[in-house]
């Protein structure tokens, strides 16, 4: 398996522009997580899905952020409009169903976002 | 809300030294605790996972312990090598939740 795939790896945009981050989880994993990592706040959970359904989005900072999972193999995190304080590394992770717990979450390489 | 703390924030040791990284958490109702490694500009790699019913896990030169009642875990690295230089993150999965709560990490530098 190729692991969790994220695109783009780097994104530089101007304030006010729309940003879309993409994630392909590991096949067979039915949990998908979006995290954000900053120097100030470390790694924070934004939202997670179970079987394509959003379960907990309490970490989404504000209405400018939205996430979707239209099918088991694809998810997007969208920021509109983007602001400089959104600059961070965004990680996607997936994990297997609870019956196979004992396995960890598998992280993608991250998308490094810079909003100017 | 679960709070995870890691001490020290940074550590520099000479090659060959044994070292201990510390992690503490405020809510002992956890499902498991995990230690991850993060290299600069890269994602996270899982090192060890300890279920709540376990006391420790070992992998090669790494040993992680868990004391759930006191809300503490340690990661012991034996005979450190320059290749061990990275940031080490502790994370807990809370009972009833599926997400991980991360500590802020310990940045380790092993000097040749």
Boltz contact constraints between the chains, C-beta under 6 A:
constraints:
  - contact:
      token1: [A, 31]
      token2: [B, 98]
      max_distance: 6.0
  - contact:
      token1: [A, 42]
      token2: [B, 102]
      max_distance: 6.0
  - contact:
      token1: [A, 42]
      token2: [B, 104]
      max_distance: 6.0
  - contact:
      token1: [A, 43]
      token2: [B, 102]
      max_distance: 6.0
  - contact:
      token1: [A, 45]
      token2: [B, 99]
      max_distance: 6.0
  - contact:
      token1: [A, 48]
      token2: [B, 99]
      max_distance: 6.0
  - contact:
      token1: [A, 104]
      token2: [B, 34]
      max_distance: 6.0
  - contact:
      token1: [A, 104]
      token2: [B, 46]
      max_distance: 6.0
  - contact:
      token1: [A, 104]
      token2: [B, 49]
      max_distance: 6.0
  - contact:
      token1: [A, 107]
      token2: [B, 43]
      max_distance: 6.0
  - contact:
      token1: [A, 107]
      token2: [B, 44]
      max_distance: 6.0
  - contact:
      token1: [A, 108]
      token2: [B, 43]
      max_distance: 6.0
  - contact:
      token1: [A, 109]
      token2: [B, 43]
      max_distance: 6.0
  - contact:
      token1: [A, 110]
      token2: [B, 43]
      max_distance: 6.0
